[in-house]
Amino acid sequence: MLPKPKKIREIYFDHAATAYTDERVVKAMLPYYSKTYGNPSSLHRAGREANAAVNDSRRKIAQILHALPENIIFVGGGTASDNLAIYGMARAHEQRGKHIITIPIEHHAILHPLEDLEKQGWKITKVKVNEEGFVSPEEIYKSIRPDTVLISVMYTNNEIGVIEPIADIGRVILKYRKEHNTPYPYFHTDACQAAGYLSLDVEKLHVDFLTLNGSKIYGPKGIGALYIRRGIKIKPMILGGGQERNLNAGTENVPGIVGLAKALEIAQNEKEKENKKMRKLSLYLWKKIQEKIQNIKLNGPEIGDDRLSSNLNITFMDIEGESLLLYLDEYGIMCSTGSACTSESLEPSHVLRALGMPYEYAHGSLRFSLGRRNTKQDVDYLMKYLPVIVEQLREMSPVRMEKQKHARYK
């Protein structure tokens, strides 16, 4: 193993898990901690000022989504938003039907609530994706039943960066509704990973629900939003003071809401520049890895328009991804073996397994999710150590040793 440098650089390649908060966002949030600190539900001046900040943020987000302000509900993060969409719909529409459609590579914020509903008698259909992670809109259409009340398909996958054909799925759902003269099924998409890179126009996407999260777009943690199309009824998960149209009780997180709106505004304004930079850096990283390391596989689509520009998920054959991650961490390089929410699990990624990858391939994967502060120098620093570490781990690999053992006896 290479000796550690006297000064270890800190290289962060895990932006899909969470990102640092943009200084412009922090600046926008600061007044709402100690100056404008009232409860938005209070009628006095401090409360009215806080309420004005919440409403202004709601308007900004609605404008970006091409929605109405009253369609935006603030919640405690992306998971809270996904859960409100799933459980809220299930509780409000179970008399109409108890069938939901999704895909197997969804985030656990979708899959786990659906597993819970399944235990309660709901029927869940997971439409298969292909080896790159794409779902066919036609297969979604074929899976719709008279009792289907909701379809939930993520906009972009957090592990492999695949961009699903959300607008096309929305169109086949509209086709089904028209053919059967029904408002069902409704359509939800988790857009947490997409918000910094893709359009969020809910009319062009043809979605009825859309989930957002502050921490994935250089905003604050612990804040998110759910877009709900006008006229759709859902039931709350938290009861109390009746905030957020009676759908998310509790005193609003005013600094977080202001920060979410500011972060989304910056992300959407700068997405073209950001995409260009991330695509160039991703291609540079992938090229360097291909030049220096053999027996590797890019998971998900090829680098291009069908893949999130900041995402690279690579399998390094014959090693454990967790071991590689920990060795890289010793040199200040931070990345992920997949979804950060399952980093404590020894099971391979459910996303990679859904693509049809063998167990051992899925176990050797590493995700590099790039961000605003990353540079070519960061990639060069990574490549100073990554090839050596991979080779060292392969030499120690039980799989490699077993292959060598059999080769000797042939």
C-alpha positions as CSV (number, residue, x, y, z in Angstrom):
1,M,0.0,0.0,0.0
2,L,1.2,3.5,-0.8
3,P,2.4,5.5,2.2
4,K,0.0,8.2,3.4
5,P,0.9,11.7,2.3
6,K,2.0,14.2,5.0
7,K,-1.1,16.2,4.4
8,I,-4.2,14.2,3.5
9,R,-6.7,16.1,1.3
10,E,-10.4,15.8,1.9
11,I,-12.1,14.7,-1.3
12,Y,-15.9,14.4,-1.1
13,F,-17.5,12.2,-3.8
14,D,-20.8,11.4,-2.0
15,H,-23.1,14.2,-2.9
16,A,-26.0,11.8,-3.7
17,A,-26.0,11.0,0.0
18,T,-26.0,14.6,1.1
19,A,-24.3,17.8,0.2
20,Y,-22.8,20.7,2.2
21,T,-25.1,23.8,2.4
22,D,-24.4,26.5,-0.1
23,E,-23.1,29.7,1.5
24,R,-25.8,31.7,-0.3
25,V,-28.4,29.4,1.2
26,V,-26.9,29.8,4.7
27,K,-27.0,33.6,4.3
28,A,-30.7,33.5,3.3
29,M,-31.5,31.3,6.3
30,L,-29.6,33.1,9.1
31,P,-32.1,35.9,9.8
32,Y,-34.8,33.4,10.6
33,Y,-33.0,31.9,13.5
34,S,-32.6,34.9,15.8
35,K,-34.2,37.9,14.2
36,T,-37.4,36.8,12.4
37,Y,-38.1,33.9,14.7
38,G,-41.9,34.0,15.3
39,N,-44.3,31.1,14.9
40,P,-45.9,31.5,11.4
41,S,-49.3,30.6,13.0
42,S,-49.1,33.5,15.5
43,L,-51.1,36.7,14.7
44,H,-48.6,39.2,16.1
45,R,-46.0,40.9,14.0
46,A,-43.2,38.3,14.6
47,G,-45.6,35.6,13.5
48,R,-46.8,37.5,10.4
49,E,-43.2,38.1,9.3
50,A,-42.4,34.4,9.7
51,N,-45.6,33.5,7.8
52,A,-44.7,35.9,5.0
53,A,-41.3,34.2,4.7
54,V,-43.0,30.7,4.4
55,N,-45.5,32.0,1.9
56,D,-42.8,33.7,-0.2
57,S,-40.8,30.4,-0.2
58,R,-43.9,28.5,-1.2
59,R,-44.4,30.9,-4.2
60,K,-40.8,30.5,-5.3
61,I,-41.0,26.7,-5.3
62,A,-44.4,26.7,-7.0
63,Q,-43.1,29.0,-9.8
64,I,-40.2,26.6,-10.5
65,L,-42.6,23.6,-10.6
66,H,-45.1,25.6,-12.7
67,A,-47.7,24.9,-9.9
68,L,-49.9,26.9,-7.5
69,P,-48.5,27.9,-4.1
70,E,-51.2,26.0,-2.3
71,N,-50.0,22.8,-4.1
72,I,-46.7,22.9,-2.1
73,I,-46.6,21.2,1.3
74,F,-43.5,21.5,3.5
75,V,-42.4,18.4,5.4
76,G,-39.4,17.1,7.2
77,G,-37.3,15.8,4.3
78,G,-37.5,13.5,1.3
79,T,-38.5,10.5,3.2
80,A,-41.3,12.4,4.9
81,S,-42.5,13.6,1.5
82,D,-42.5,10.1,0.0
83,N,-44.2,8.7,3.0
84,L,-46.9,11.4,3.0
85,A,-47.6,10.6,-0.7
86,I,-47.8,6.9,-0.2
87,Y,-49.7,6.6,3.1
88,G,-51.7,9.8,2.4
89,M,-53.0,8.3,-0.9
90,A,-53.5,4.8,0.6
91,R,-55.6,6.1,3.5
92,A,-57.7,8.5,1.4
93,H,-58.4,6.1,-1.5
94,E,-58.5,2.6,-0.2
95,Q,-62.2,2.4,-0.8
96,R,-61.5,2.9,-4.5
97,G,-58.8,0.2,-4.7
98,K,-55.8,-1.3,-2.9
99,H,-53.2,-1.7,-5.7
100,I,-50.0,0.4,-6.2
101,I,-47.4,0.1,-9.0
102,T,-43.7,0.9,-8.6
103,I,-40.3,-0.3,-9.7
104,P,-37.8,-2.4,-7.7
105,I,-35.0,0.1,-7.8
106,E,-36.9,2.8,-5.8
107,H,-35.4,4.3,-2.7
108,H,-36.4,2.6,0.6
109,A,-38.5,5.6,1.5
110,I,-40.9,4.2,-1.1
111,L,-40.3,0.5,-0.9
112,H,-40.6,0.2,2.9
113,P,-44.0,1.9,3.2
114,L,-45.2,-0.2,0.3
115,E,-44.0,-3.4,2.1
116,D,-45.9,-2.1,5.2
117,L,-49.1,-1.6,3.1
118,E,-48.6,-5.1,1.6
119,K,-48.9,-6.5,5.1
120,Q,-52.1,-4.6,5.5
121,G,-53.7,-6.3,2.5
122,W,-52.6,-4.0,-0.3
123,K,-51.3,-5.5,-3.6
124,I,-48.0,-4.1,-4.9
125,T,-46.7,-4.6,-8.4
126,K,-43.0,-4.0,-9.1
127,V,-42.5,-3.5,-12.8
128,K,-39.1,-4.9,-13.8
129,V,-36.4,-2.6,-15.1
130,N,-33.8,-3.6,-17.8
131,E,-30.1,-4.2,-17.2
132,E,-29.5,-0.4,-17.3
133,G,-32.3,0.4,-14.9
134,F,-34.9,1.7,-17.3
135,V,-38.6,0.9,-16.9
136,S,-40.8,0.7,-20.0
137,P,-43.8,3.0,-20.0
138,E,-45.7,0.4,-21.9
139,E,-45.1,-2.2,-19.1
140,I,-46.3,0.3,-16.6
141,Y,-49.5,0.7,-18.7
142,K,-50.0,-3.0,-18.9
143,S,-49.7,-3.3,-15.2
144,I,-52.6,-0.9,-14.4
145,R,-55.7,-2.6,-13.0
146,P,-59.2,-1.2,-12.2
147,D,-58.2,-1.1,-8.5
148,T,-54.8,0.7,-9.1
149,V,-54.9,4.0,-7.2
150,L,-51.2,5.1,-7.4
151,I,-48.1,4.7,-9.5
152,S,-44.8,5.8,-8.0
153,V,-41.6,5.9,-10.2
154,M,-38.5,7.8,-9.2
155,Y,-37.2,10.5,-11.6
156,T,-33.5,9.6,-11.2
157,N,-32.0,6.7,-9.3
158,N,-29.7,7.7,-6.4
159,E,-27.4,4.7,-6.9
160,I,-26.9,4.3,-10.7
161,G,-28.0,7.7,-12.0
162,V,-30.6,6.3,-14.5
163,I,-33.1,9.0,-15.6
164,E,-36.5,7.3,-15.9
165,P,-38.9,8.4,-18.7
166,I,-41.3,10.2,-16.3
167,A,-43.1,12.3,-18.9
168,D,-43.7,9.2,-21.1
169,I,-45.0,7.3,-18.1
170,G,-47.2,10.3,-17.3
171,R,-48.6,10.2,-20.8
172,V,-49.5,6.5,-20.8
173,I,-51.3,7.1,-17.4
174,L,-53.3,10.0,-19.0
175,K,-54.1,7.6,-21.9
176,Y,-55.5,5.0,-19.4
177,R,-57.5,7.6,-17.6
178,K,-59.1,8.8,-20.8
179,E,-59.8,5.4,-22.1
180,H,-61.5,4.3,-18.9
181,N,-63.0,7.7,-17.9
182,T,-61.4,7.7,-14.5
183,P,-59.1,10.0,-12.5
184,Y,-57.1,6.9,-11.4
185,P,-54.3,6.0,-11.1
186,Y,-52.5,9.0,-9.7
187,F,-48.8,9.4,-10.4
188,H,-46.0,10.2,-7.9
189,T,-42.3,10.8,-8.6
190,D,-39.4,11.1,-6.2
191,A,-37.3,14.0,-7.7
192,C,-34.8,14.4,-4.8
193,Q,-31.8,13.5,-7.0
194,A,-33.1,15.3,-10.1
195,A,-33.8,18.7,-8.6
196,G,-30.3,20.1,-9.3
197,Y,-30.0,18.8,-12.8
198,L,-33.4,18.4,-14.6
199,S,-36.6,20.2,-15.3
200,L,-39.2,20.0,-12.5
201,D,-42.2,21.3,-14.6
202,V,-45.0,19.1,-13.3
203,E,-47.2,19.9,-16.3
204,K,-44.6,18.6,-18.7
205,L,-43.9,15.6,-16.5
206,H,-47.6,14.9,-16.1
207,V,-47.2,14.0,-12.4
208,D,-49.7,14.4,-9.6
209,F,-47.2,14.3,-6.7
210,L,-43.5,15.3,-6.7
211,T,-41.0,14.9,-3.8
212,L,-38.2,17.3,-3.1
213,N,-35.4,17.3,-0.5
214,G,-33.2,20.2,0.7
215,S,-30.0,18.2,1.5
216,K,-29.5,16.9,-2.0
217,I,-29.4,20.3,-3.6
218,Y,-26.9,22.1,-1.3
219,G,-29.8,23.1,1.0
220,P,-30.4,22.4,4.7
221,K,-31.1,18.9,6.0
222,G,-34.4,18.0,7.6
223,I,-36.6,19.9,5.2
224,G,-38.5,18.7,2.1
225,A,-41.6,19.4,0.1
226,L,-44.4,17.5,-1.6
227,Y,-46.2,18.9,-4.6
228,I,-49.9,17.7,-4.7
229,R,-51.9,18.5,-7.8
230,R,-55.0,20.6,-7.1
231,G,-58.1,18.7,-6.2
232,I,-56.4,15.5,-5.0
233,K,-57.4,14.4,-1.5
234,I,-54.9,12.7,0.8
235,K,-54.9,12.1,4.5
236,P,-52.3,13.4,6.9
237,M,-49.8,11.3,8.8
238,I,-49.2,13.8,11.7
239,L,-52.1,15.4,13.5
240,G,-52.0,18.5,15.6
241,G,-52.3,22.2,14.9
242,G,-53.4,21.9,11.3
243,Q,-50.4,23.5,9.6
244,E,-49.7,22.9,5.8
245,R,-53.3,22.6,4.8
246,N,-53.9,20.1,7.7
247,L,-51.5,17.7,6.1
248,N,-48.3,18.1,8.2
249,A,-49.0,19.4,11.7
250,G,-46.3,21.2,13.7
251,T,-44.6,24.5,13.8
252,E,-43.1,25.2,10.4
253,N,-39.3,25.0,10.1
254,V,-39.0,28.6,8.8
255,P,-35.2,28.7,8.3
256,G,-35.3,25.3,6.6
257,I,-38.2,26.4,4.3
258,V,-36.4,29.6,3.3
259,G,-33.2,27.5,2.7
260,L,-35.0,24.9,0.6
261,A,-36.5,27.6,-1.6
262,K,-33.2,29.4,-2.0
263,A,-31.3,26.1,-2.8
264,L,-33.9,25.1,-5.3
265,E,-33.8,28.5,-7.0
266,I,-30.0,28.4,-7.3
267,A,-30.0,24.8,-8.5
268,Q,-32.5,25.4,-11.2
269,N,-30.9,28.6,-12.4
270,E,-27.5,27.0,-12.6
271,K,-28.4,23.5,-13.8
272,E,-27.2,23.9,-17.3
273,K,-23.8,25.1,-16.2
274,E,-23.7,22.4,-13.5
275,N,-24.6,19.6,-15.9
276,K,-21.9,20.7,-18.3
277,K,-19.3,20.7,-15.6
278,M,-20.4,17.4,-14.0
279,R,-20.6,15.6,-17.3
280,K,-17.0,16.7,-18.2
281,L,-15.7,15.6,-14.8
282,S,-17.5,12.3,-14.9
283,L,-16.1,11.4,-18.3
284,Y,-12.6,12.4,-17.1
285,L,-13.0,10.2,-14.0
286,W,-14.3,7.2,-16.0
287,K,-11.6,7.5,-18.6
288,K,-8.9,7.5,-15.9
289,I,-10.4,4.5,-14.2
290,Q,-10.5,2.6,-17.4
291,E,-6.9,3.4,-18.2
292,K,-5.6,2.3,-14.8
293,I,-7.8,-0.5,-13.7
294,Q,-8.9,-3.7,-15.4
295,N,-12.0,-5.9,-14.7
296,I,-14.4,-3.1,-14.0
297,K,-18.0,-2.5,-15.1
298,L,-20.1,0.8,-15.3
299,N,-23.5,0.1,-13.7
300,G,-26.5,1.8,-15.2
301,P,-26.7,3.6,-18.5
302,E,-23.7,4.9,-20.5
303,I,-22.5,8.4,-19.6
304,G,-24.9,10.7,-21.5
305,D,-28.3,12.2,-21.6
306,D,-30.0,9.1,-19.9
307,R,-27.7,9.3,-16.9
308,L,-27.5,11.9,-14.1
309,S,-24.4,13.9,-15.0
310,S,-22.8,13.7,-11.5
311,N,-23.2,9.9,-11.1
312,L,-20.7,7.0,-11.6
313,N,-21.4,3.6,-10.2
314,I,-18.6,1.1,-10.9
315,T,-18.1,-2.5,-10.0
316,F,-14.5,-3.6,-9.3
317,M,-14.4,-7.3,-9.8
318,D,-13.1,-9.7,-7.1
319,I,-13.2,-7.2,-4.2
320,E,-15.6,-6.0,-1.5
321,G,-16.9,-2.5,-2.1
322,E,-16.9,-1.8,1.7
323,S,-13.2,-2.6,2.0
324,L,-12.4,-0.3,-0.9
325,L,-14.4,2.5,0.6
326,L,-12.7,2.2,4.0
327,Y,-9.2,2.2,2.4
328,L,-10.0,5.2,0.4
329,D,-11.3,6.9,3.5
330,E,-7.9,6.5,5.0
331,Y,-6.6,8.9,2.3
332,G,-9.4,11.4,2.8
333,I,-11.5,10.2,-0.1
334,M,-15.2,9.8,0.6
335,C,-17.6,7.9,-1.6
336,S,-20.3,5.2,-1.1
337,T,-21.0,1.6,-1.8
338,G,-24.6,2.6,-2.9
339,S,-27.4,4.2,-1.0
340,A,-26.2,5.9,2.2
341,C,-29.4,4.8,3.9
342,T,-28.3,1.1,3.7
343,S,-24.6,1.6,4.4
344,E,-24.8,-0.5,7.6
345,S,-26.2,-3.5,5.8
346,L,-24.0,-6.3,4.6
347,E,-26.5,-7.1,1.8
348,P,-25.6,-6.0,-1.7
349,S,-27.5,-3.1,-3.2
350,H,-31.2,-4.0,-4.1
351,V,-30.8,-1.7,-7.1
352,L,-27.9,-3.6,-8.6
353,R,-29.6,-6.9,-7.9
354,A,-32.7,-5.7,-9.7
355,L,-30.5,-5.1,-12.8
356,G,-29.8,-8.8,-12.8
357,M,-26.2,-8.5,-11.5
358,P,-24.7,-11.5,-9.7
359,Y,-24.4,-11.2,-5.9
360,E,-20.6,-10.9,-6.0
361,Y,-20.7,-8.2,-8.7
362,A,-23.1,-6.2,-6.7
363,H,-20.9,-6.5,-3.6
364,G,-17.9,-4.9,-5.4
365,S,-19.6,-1.7,-6.4
366,L,-18.6,1.8,-5.6
367,R,-20.6,5.0,-6.2
368,F,-18.9,8.3,-7.0
369,S,-21.4,11.2,-6.9
370,L,-19.7,14.4,-7.9
371,G,-20.5,18.0,-6.7
372,R,-19.9,21.7,-7.2
373,R,-16.6,21.9,-5.4
374,N,-15.0,18.9,-7.2
375,T,-12.2,19.5,-9.7
376,K,-9.9,17.5,-12.0
377,Q,-7.3,17.8,-9.2
378,D,-9.7,15.8,-7.0
379,V,-9.9,13.1,-9.6
380,D,-6.1,13.0,-10.0
381,Y,-5.7,12.7,-6.2
382,L,-8.2,9.8,-6.2
383,M,-6.4,8.1,-9.1
384,K,-3.0,8.3,-7.2
385,Y,-4.4,5.8,-4.7
386,L,-7.4,3.9,-6.2
387,P,-5.5,1.6,-8.6
388,V,-3.0,0.6,-6.0
389,I,-5.7,-0.1,-3.4
390,V,-7.8,-2.1,-5.9
391,E,-4.8,-4.3,-6.8
392,Q,-3.8,-4.8,-3.1
393,L,-7.4,-5.8,-2.2
394,R,-7.6,-8.2,-5.2
395,E,-4.4,-9.9,-4.1
396,M,-6.0,-10.5,-0.7
397,S,-9.4,-11.5,-2.2
398,P,-10.6,-15.0,-1.3
399,V,-12.1,-15.1,-4.8
400,R,-8.8,-14.4,-6.4
401,M,-7.0,-17.0,-4.1
402,E,-9.6,-19.6,-5.0
403,K,-9.1,-19.0,-8.7
404,Q,-5.3,-19.3,-8.4
405,K,-5.7,-22.5,-6.4
406,H,-7.8,-24.1,-9.1
407,A,-5.4,-22.9,-11.8
408,R,-2.4,-24.6,-10.1
409,Y,-4.2,-28.0,-10.1
410,K,-5.3,-27.9,-13.7
